[in-house]
Amino acid sequence: MARKASGQPTDVEVAILRVLWERGPSTVREVHGALQDRDRGETGYSTTLKMMQVMLEKGLLSRDESRRPQVYAPSQPEAQTQRQMLDDLVVRVFGGSARKLVLRAVESEKVSAEELSEIRKLLKQLEGDKP
């Protein structure tokens, strides 16, 4: 049975998007080089090219064909993609409960004191916005 296509980017697609969000519009060669530098060098150039073509078809990337070599860019800002992925995670894993997600995240031993302080500030701001 074929697996249903997900609207969410795969791990490899997120790695490519991250390169493009950081670098800005880039060629396949530039993206491939950045992935190699990040220890994701287990794939060849042709694999990076194919992944970016698939991402273009999925609407994750746009391509400027007026230039050679062609330049790719994310079709959405980083924050918008993160929100969509988080919304999907909340629904699929936490049954639609943002509270459960936040509780699990804060319970994690990986949350630093600085991050907890930022979370407290954000909560106070959100409480101040409520009537």
Beta strands, then each sheet from edge to edge (+ up, - down):
strand 1: 61-64
strand 2: 71-74
sheet 1: 1+ 2-
end
